[in-house]
Amino acid sequence: MEPKDPESGEFEVVEGELVEGPDYSTESDILFRTQMRLADAFYAHWKKGLAILVTFLASVLFYGLWQGKIENAQKQASETMAKIDRKMPAVSMLQLQGQWALDDASDSKRTRTLEAIAQKYEEVGADSVGTAAAEAWLKAGDTWMRVDNADSAEKAYNSVLTIRSEGLFAVGALNGLAAILIGKDDNKGAIAQYRTIADLADDGFAEAALLAIAQVSRAMGDNAAATGALDEITKRFPESLRGAEVEWERDRIGTDGDQG
């Protein structure tokens, strides 16, 4: 007798005996049949699968090449900036101790050197992306500030913020913009920049920004805002190393209030 269909659940006769057919209901047989169906599906659509695989591998390769190119560009930009840094005129200790401007504005040769350096930083920033670009623009802004070119410095700092809206470079750019605004007697604008830093950061940069808000607010005669900034330092940074500065500012506010 010919064997029956194993999946029918029927029996076949072997030398007069009834023998039960294969049981495909077990877990291993179900797994085997599933694997076979998947294999059949693969072989039936292998061209499409191969095309998808090739596309995926090409994407991975392209990303790897792109990432490598970015890293190489960052390295080259850093090397270029290091060369520019070495040409930066040093600041004399007498200038710092006397709290004068970092550079002598009457020294035309020094001024031309600084302007050329600022332009070189801008070139690096324009040709770079990411961190390298933000760093280059920040250095350009700081250098323009040394020659008292507020307009060029402002453009450079805003370029930093276009690339990086948070982090160390953003804090540096916001500080630079605040300094420019104070120079223009726009104290409210400067406070807004410091407020952004205080909201972005949660470390010494935030403390410094809040202290600056207190100082500028006191200079404006807004002792309530100054006190509020000092209270925020105490609350957010109870173990702040700026405790003496905070107390000194509080004393000044009290003195100003008594005089008023």
Secondary structure, DSSP 4 states (H G I P E B T S, - for coil): -PPPPGGGT-EEEETTEEEEPP-TTSHHHHHHHHHHHHHHHHHHTHHHHHHHHHHHHHHHHHHHHHHHHHHHHHHHHHHHHHHHHTTSPPPPHHHHHTT--SS-TT-HHHHHHHHHHHHHHHHHHHH--HHHHHHHHHHHHHHHHHTT-HHHHHHHHHHHHHH-SSSHHHHHHHHHHHHHHHHTT-HHHHHHHHHHHHHH--SHHHHHHHHHHHHHHHHHT-HHHHHHHHHHHHHH-TT-TTHHHHHHHHHHHHHHHHH-
